Amino acid sequence: MYEIFVETIGWIASILIVGAFALNSFGKISATSKVYQLANLLGGIFFVANTVYHKAYPSAFVNVVWVIIALSALIKLKKL
């Protein structure tokens, strides 16, 4: 059951991050929008869980950095 949950959040992470990137690339949302950064934050968190579960530590590291960047961007947006 836990494995299904981890795989599900991995797929959700993929959809969130690729979806946000696609929407940004096609001019539907801005990279400075809260929606874009929240999708990256949540997708990154989900990917961290998925990659740690699979012991894919280099990918987990990249996603921890991804989360930090998204969180930093959201904090900056809040200050504007």
Secondary structure, 3 states (H helix, E strand, C coil): CHHHHHHHHHHHHHHHHHHHHHHHHCCCCCCCCHHHHHHHHHHHHHHHHHHHHCCCHHHHHHHHHHHHHHHHHHHHHHHC
